[in-house]
Amino acid sequence: LLKLGGYGIIRVLPICPPPNTTLIYPFMMLALWGIIMTSLIGLRQPDLKALIAYSSVGHMGLVISATLIQTHWGLSGAMLLMIAHGLTSSALFCLANMNYERTHSRALLLLQGAQIIFPLMAAWWIIASLTNMALPPTINFMGELLILTTLMNWCPLTIIITAIGTTLTAAYTLYMLLCTQHGKLPHGLSLPPMMTREHLLLALHMIPLILITMKPNLLF
């Protein structure tokens, strides 16, 4: 729904009367402030699925701020980030659901040390987390770079808020990765192994991301 809302903003704003600067300011500040607030909530979130959901809301703050400026770079970055984060957040939700099916809990700390018994799942966690942090040269990084450049050209002071938001995004993503994959595995858990369909499901999320990263012209 978040991605569909961003797409609706992109389609509707060009046919609306051009907004003046005074009208843009409140929505722009709400979008940028929302990035920091959702990131701070994610840092203290014990629920795995809620943390991933707050991550999606934080990234959509960047999309909304870029679409409000109505420049070519901003719209291109918003489309790139929506497609990239749509695949990334979906992969993270799939991984969270795989944990839930085995532990029947969404608590972050219940499946500590999972990489010991699920090394391939740990590899999927690492790939999805790094793309969620917009690590170069992923398509998430390209989208965020275009958006940050657009925001800086619009107002140089936005670099402060976006820099804090990017740092907090990396912080809660690493927090999520460390809490689920590292540490001492709790005793008394009987965990079934990963199935082929689960690997296929995650591969169908990551292969398009890799293909788009290697050739972004597929989107443009």
Salt bridges, closest charged atoms under 4 A:
ASP47 OD2 - ARG106 NH2 2.89
GLU144 OE2 - HIS59 NE2 3.49
GLU198 OE1 - ARG102 NH2 2.93
